[in-house]
Amino acid sequence: MKPAFIIIFACALALHAHSQYYLRGSVYDENGKGIYNVKILLKSKGTIPFYTGASGAFGIPASVTTDSITLQADGYEILKTLIKAGSYQSFTMKSSGGTSVVTKHKLSSLIQKNREDVSAAYNNSGETYTTLIENDFTTADKFPETGFALNINRASYSNIRRFINMDMKVPPDAVRIEEMLNYFDLSDSVKNNTSHFIYNTQLTQPPWNQSNRLLFINFKAPLMNVDSTPPANLVFLIDVSGSMDEANRLPLIKDAFKMLVNNLRAQDTVAIVIYGGVVGTWLAPTSGIYKDSIKTAIEKLEAGGETPGEAAIKTAYALAERMINKNANNRIILATDGDFNVGQTTEKELEDIVLAHRQSGITLTCLGVGMGNYKDSKLEALAKKGNGNFAYLDNIHEAEKVLVKEFTKTMYAVASNVYVTIRFNPAYVNSYRLIGFDNKKDLLGDTTSELEGGETGNGHSFMAVFEIEPTTGFINSTITGATDTTIAQFTLHYRLTGSNTDLTQAFTAGNNYTPLNAADSRLRFATSLIMFGGLLKQSGLWKNYSWADVINLAKSSLNANDYAETEFISLAEKAKKMYVPSKKRKRKKTGE
């Protein structure tokens, strides 16, 4: 009898151990509004994250009746408490005001060893740029792991073009090489019709040091069918202050937005908020079917007054939240020179305003214009904190490129919080440096820093490049007798739009070395762009090549049918004249 009782008791315990419970609840802010996308960690689940839905609600299967729960969201204090199964629980998170817990811990790349500051502060009639530190070489045996964030920003290249076309040297901190590469479509013509990312890698050599290697990595995002793109809920936030009263500012923005409106559908909606002396809703939410009405409202805009950016951003978010549709692309498009001069005006203060709305599901695209008082640093920071992207419009052709030709790439995100972690094989790699993805100077001393994942657009291609110092014995071929031919392992982290699930994809880079002169023309053109950016940086990391080398390599790999590539050669030739002025010949003295 006793053995039978023991068996029954053991079975009861086993049944209890595998019982399924649900931990249910909602997370609210201090105003009682549900918080979207709160990260949830349960002690019983270890490091596996869960997230709240659009209304702030969640339901998580569990094997315990009571668990320890941790709630994390940008702009809010971390909340740790207990949660019990069997009852629906509500949690209130307190606003942190966008404290430094959020704003100081986000990097563009995770590089363990960095050189001293090599870029100087720049001030030209009030223009501001974030002070960056270039990534230097890092030893692979000590620090084999690194990472970088993917995004669709490409403002740096068009801003560089503006400086060169005006016969002005480019501020070194305005040069972001990853954005220069991102400006061009340097991938193959294969379309990614899958639901995940595809990739390819290529190992070749840098012209400035042929004993080293260049590792090119190209990612291509999923491409959604144009007919299935969700409705666009757009708020145009337009700066009409006095500083915008120039031909390359408000008039350019008006023409740009009118081109965008031409491509709207009946299911799309547009509202307009303006700021300049006063802040207000200029156009109530209007269907894209009424194109003439929207364009008429845009055409009537006139510049004048101060720049109350703080109030404008708050007003735009309030309107966007009233318009929000969880099945739509909810986005604010801010168009300005970035010269905020009323209310909270510092980057940190403006970031905090955006952070307070980061969990709302509304993204922020920033379009920069103008010169002289252009605030590149502010617009870049706002776009990052707003989960969006950033472009600079120097002329109407660039506006057409961003808002018409590449509209779905710019305005329709297929993935968010996208970043890559990489582990190099020390058997092949002695040291490495990530080209571009330079971090803010004031963040590098923070040992708790983490990557700030970016937004990736519909069908967008993204290129990253490492310079590698190979180990002894590994030059152009695999190490003799080696069983592992993997140079690096990659893990792509991302979250598909509309999903709260963190996804990963694993990739590898093998030894497919080919000399640069035999490499694909797109990679050779990309190399010329890298060299161009390096010369504009004017730092000690870029040497052993000249402007002529940049131009010759670009010409040898040129796609003559691509206007942007042809224009690049023209820019490089103009830059050469500015940075290497011809020496005047000294007249020889002649005897009298």
N, C-alpha and C positions, 0 to 999 in steps of 0.2 A: 504493500500500500504506500509505504513511504517513497520508494523510487518513482511510482506513478505520480505522486503529488509533486515531486521535484521536477519531473518532466513538464507537467502542466504549468507549474510556476515559471519555469524557464521560458516556455513558449509565450506566456503572458508578458514576461519582461521583453522578449524579442519583439512581440507585436507592438508594445508600447514604444520601444526604441525606434521603430520604423513608422510610427504614426505621422501623419501629415497635418501640419498646422499652417495657418496663414497669419502673418503679421500685417495688419492693415492699418492705414491711417492717412492723414493729409498734413502737409507742411504749409504754414501760412506766414506772411510777413506781419509786422506790427499793426497794419491796417486791415488785417483779416483777408488779404488777397492771397490766393494760392500761388506758391513759388514753383515755377517750372524747372526741371532739370537739376534738382537738388541731388547731390551725390550721397548715397546711403551705404554705410558699411555696418555689417552685423558681425559681432564677435564669433558667432557660430559659423559664419561663411568665410572667415579669414579676410583676404584682400580682394575678394570678388566684389565689385561695385554694383549697386543698383541705383535707379534714378526715378524721380517723380515724373508724373505725366503733366500734360498741359494745365490741368486744374490743381496741381500740387499733390495729387493722390498717388498712393502706391499700394501694392499688395504683393507680398513676398512669401513663397512657400518655405516652411521651416520644419525642423524636426524637434524643436524645443518650444515650450510654452512661454518662456521668458528669456529675453535676450538683451544684450547691451547694444544700443544703436548710436551711431555717430552720423550727424547730418552736416554736410559741407556745401556751401554755395558762395560764389564770388559776390562780394559786397555784403556778406552776412557773417556774424560771429559763428564759430563752430559750436554745435550743440551736441552734447553727449548725455544720454539718459537711458532708462530702461523702457522696453516695450513688451507688452503682453499679448499673447494670442487670445482670441475669444472676445475681444472688445475693440471697437474702432477708436483709435487714438488720434488726437490733434496735437501738433507741435507748432510752436511759434518761434521763428528765428529773428533775432535782433539785428538790425542794420549795423554794419561796422563803419558805415560812412565811406566805404572803399578804402579801408586802412591799408597800411603798408604790407599787411599779410598777403594781400592780393597784388598790389601794384609793384612790389619790388622783387618778386620771386619768379618772374617770367622772362625767359631768355629766347633768343632766336636759334641758338645752338648751344650744346653742352660741350665745351672745350675745357679740359682740365688745366691747361697751361697756356697762359697768354703773355704776350710781350707788353712792354710799357706803352704808354700812349704815343701813337705816331701821327695823330691828326690834330691839327690846330683848330681853335675856335674860329668861326667865321661870322662876320657881321657886315652885311652890305645893305645899308639903309634899312636895317631892321629884319632882314631875313634870318631865320634860325634853323639849325640842323642839329640833330642829336649827335653828341660826341661819341664816336665809335672806336672800339679797339679791334684791330685786325687780328684774325686768328693766325697764330704762329704754329710751328711744328710741335707735335706731341708724340712722345715715345710710345710705341704700341705695346711693348712688353709691360710697361708700368700702367698705362691707361689705354687698354685695348678698346674700350667702349666709348662711343660718342653719339651725337644725335643732332638733328636739325628739324625745324618746322617747315611745312609746305604751305604756301599761300599763292594767291594770284596777283600780288602786288607787282606793278611794273612802272611806278611813278618815277623812279630814278632816271631811267633812260630818257624819257621825254623832257625831264628837267635839265639833264645834261645837254641835250640838244638845244634847248633854249639858251643856255649860257654860251655855247660855242657859236651859235648863229648870231649872237650879239657881240662876238669877238671878246668874250670875257672868260677868264680861267674859271674852272669848276671848283667849288669848295670840296676838299677831300671827303668831308663827311656826307656830302650829297651823293657820293658814288657808292652804290650798293650793287655789287657785281651780280648777285643772284637775281636781282630785279632786272638787270640789263639782259641776262640770259633769258629770263622769263618773258621779256618783251617780244622776242622772236619765237616763231613756231619752228623749233629745230628737231622735232621728232619725225619718225617715219609717217607715211601716209595711212597706215593701218588704223582703222577706227575701232575704238573699244566699245563694243556693243554688249559687253558682259555687265554683271552687277558688281564687279570688283575692279581693283586697279590691275593694270598690266605694266610690265617693266622691261627694260633691257640695260645692259651695261657694256662698256667698252674700255679696254685698257690701251693707252697709247703714251706718247711722250710729250713733255713740255719743251717748246723751242728754247726757253731760257735756261734749261738744265736737262740735257738729254740723258743724263745718267739716272734721273728720276722718272716717275711715271705719272700720268694723269688717269684717274679713274672717273669716267663719265657714267652717271646714273640718270636714267630717264624714266619717269613715272607718267602714266596716262590714266586720267580719271574716267569713270564710266560716262558714257554718252547717252543721255535720255533722248527719246524721240521728241521732236519739236511739237508734234501734235498732242503729246501727253504732258507737256510742261504745265505745272500748276498755275492758277491765276496769280497775277502780280498785284500785290497791295503796296503801292508806292507812295511815300510822302516826300515830295521835293522840298528840302529845307534850303532856301536860297538867301544868300547874303546880298542885301540891297543897300548896304551902308555906303558912305561916301567914298571909302577906299576902293569900291568896286566900279567907280565911274571912269573906267578906261576901256579901250576897245578890246583888249585881251582879257577882260574880266566879265562884267555883267553881260555885255552884248554877246560874248562868246558863249557864256552859259545859257543865255536865252536861245540861241541858235542850236546849241547842243541838245537841250531838253525838247525843243520842237522836233528835232530829228527822232529822238526817242519816242515821242508821242505818236509819230507816224506808224510805228510798228506795234502799237498797243492793240489788244483784242477787246471784244465786248465784255469778256469776263474779267479783264484787268481794271484796276481802280487807281486813280491818282488824286492826291490832295496836295495843296501847296501851303507851306508855312514860310513867311518872310520875316526878316529882321534887319532893321536899319533905322535907328531912332526909336521905332516901335516894333513890337513883336505881335504877330497875329496870323490867323488863318486867311490866306488870300483866296484860296479855292477850296470849297468843301469837297469831300470825296465824290468823284465823278467817274462814271464808266468810260472805258477806253473807246467806246463807240462814239462819244462826243468829242472827237479830236479837235474840231474847229473851236469849240468853246474852251478847251484846255489851252490850245495854242494862243488864243486871243488873250486869255488871262496872263500867260507868260509874256506875251509881247508888251503888255501894258506896264510891266515892271520898270521902275526908275530908281536910280541910285541916289542916296542921300542919308545923312545922319550918322550916329555912332554905331558900334558893333556889339550889341548885347547878346553874345553867343550863349551864355549860360541859360538865360530865359528862353532863348530860341530852341536849344536842344531839349529842354524840359517840355516845351510846348509841342514840339514835333513828336516826342515819345508819347505824350498824353493822347495826341490825335491818333498816332499809329496803334496804340493799345485799344482805342475805341473801334478802330477799323479791323482789328486782328481777326484772321481766319486761320485756324490751325492747319487747314489744308492748302493754304496759299503761301506764296513767297512774300513774307512781310518784311519790308525794307525801307529804311530812311536813306535818302541820297542827299548828302550835305555838299553844297557847292559854295566854295568860299576861297579867299586868299589866306584864311586862318588868322586874320588880325583881330582877335577878340579884345576889346578894350573897355567893356562895361561888365560889372559883376565879377564873378569868379573867372579869372583869366589864365591862371597858370596851367601847365599840362596836367599836373597832379589834381588840381581842383576839377578840371574838365573831365579827366578820366573817371573821377569818383562819381560824377553825374551819370556817365554812360554805364559804369559798373552797376549802379543801382537798378538798371533796366536790363542787365546782361541775361538774366534768366527768363525774360519775357517771350523769347522766340522771335524778337525783332532784330534784324541785323542792320549794320551801319556801313554804308559805302561813302567814302570821302573823295570828292573831286576838287583838286587844288588848281588854282589859276593865279595869274599875276606875277609880278616881280617887284623887287625892292623891299616890300614888307611881307613877302610870302613866308608863312610859318609851316614849313615842311614838317618839323618835329611834332607840332601839335596835331596835325592831320594824320600823320602816321600813327601816333599814339591812340587817337580816338578810334581809328579804324580797327586797330588790334583789340582794344578793350570792347569794342562794339561787335566783335565776332565777324567783322566784315573785311572789306578790301579798300584799296587806296590807289588812285591814279592821278596823274598831273596832265592837264590839258594845256598845251602850249599853242595850239592852233586848231582850226576847225576840222582838219584832217584827223587829228588825234581824237577829237570828240567823236567823230564818225566811227573811228576804229573801236573805241571803248564802248560807246552807247548804241551802236547799230551793228557793225560787222561782228563784234565779239560780245553782243548783248547777253547771250545765254551764259557765256563763260564768266562775264562780269557780274551778272545779276542773279543767276540761278546756281546756288551751291548744291553740289551732290554729296558733299561730305564736309564735316567740321571737325575741329580739334585734331587735325591731321599732322602727324609728325613721324619721323623715322629714327629708330635707334640702330646703331651699327656696331658690330664687333669685328675688329681686324684680326687677322691671323698673324701673330708675331713671327711665325716661321717665314713669312714672305714680306712682311712690312716692318721695317725698322722704326719709321716715324711717318706721320701724316699731318696734313693741314687741310682744313675745310676752306675752300675758296668762297668768300662772301659770307653771308649770315653773321656778320659782325655784331657783337653785343654792345649795349650801352655801357659806357665807362663806369657809371655809378652802380652797376649791378654785379660786376665781376667779383667783388669781394664777398658776396653772399654765398656761403657754402651750402645753403639749403635751396638754392635756385632750382627751378624745374623748367622744362620746355613749355612754351606757349604755342599750342597747336594752332594751325591756320585754317582758313576756309578754302576749299578747292572747288572750282567752277565746273560746269557741265562740259565734259570732254576735254578738260584742260590738260595740257602736257607741261611737265615740270622737270627741269634739269638741275642737277647738283653735281659738283666736281670736287674731287680730292686730289691734291698733289701728294704723291707717295715717294718716300725714300726706301727703295727695296733693300732687303737684307743681302749680305754677301752670299754669292752663289745663285741668287735669283735675279737674272737680268731680263732676258727675253723668253726664257723657257721655264718650265716647272722644275723645281729642285729635284736633282737626281735621286731616285728611289723613294720620293715622297708619295704617300698614299692619299694624303689630303691635298687636293688641288684648289681648295676654296681660299680666295684671298680675303673675302669679307662676307659676313652674314648680316642681312638686314631684316628688321621687323618694322613693317608699316602699321601704324596705329591710326584708327580713324573711327568716325561715327557717321553712318549714312544719315542724310537729312530726313527728319521726321522720326528718327529712331533714337532710343535711349541706350542702345546696346553698343558697348565698345568692341570693335572688331580689330583683328590683327591679320596680317598676311606676311609670310616669311619668304625671303628671296635670298639668293646667293650670287656672289660675283666670282667667276672663275678666271683663269688666266687665258684670256683671248687676245693677248697683246698683238698690236700691229703698229708699225712705224707711222708717224703722223702723216707723212707724205702719201701713204697708202690708205689712210683712214677715210671714212665717209666724209663728203664735203661739208655736211652739216656740223660735224664735230670739229673740222678745221675752221669753219667760220666761227663756231663757239669759242674756239681757242683764241682767235683774233679779238673777239669781244672781251675775253678775260684779260688779255694783254693790254688792250685799250684802257680798261678800267684800272689796271695796275699802274699804268703811267699817269693817269689822272689822280690816283691816290698819292703819288709822289712819296712813297715810303721805301725804306730799305729792303722790304720784302720783294720788291720788283726791280730786277736788274738783268744785265746781260742781254738786253734786246733794245731795239730802237723803234721810233715811230714808223720808220720805213719798213721794218719787219712786220708791224701790225698791218700796214696798208697792203704789202705784198701778199701776206697770207690771206687777207680778206678777199683780195682780187682773185687769187688762185682758187678760191672755194665759193665764189659768188654765184648765186642763182640770179641771172640777169633779168628774169621775169618778176623778181620780188623787189618792189619799190623800196621797202624798208632796208633791205640789204644794200642796194645801190646807194641809198642815202647815207648809210653808215660810212661807206668809203669816203664820201664827200666830207662828212663830219671829221673823220680821222685826218684827212688832208688839211682841213682848216685848223684842227687842234695842233697839228705838227707845226704850222706856221706861228701859232701863238706861244707854244711851249719851247720851241727851238727856233728863235728868231735868227734870220741870216745875219752873219757878221759883215759889217761894212768894211770894205777893203781900205786899208790905210794907204794914203797916197805917199809915194816915195818922194823924198825931198830931192830936188834937182839943183845942181850947182848953178849959180848965177853967171 
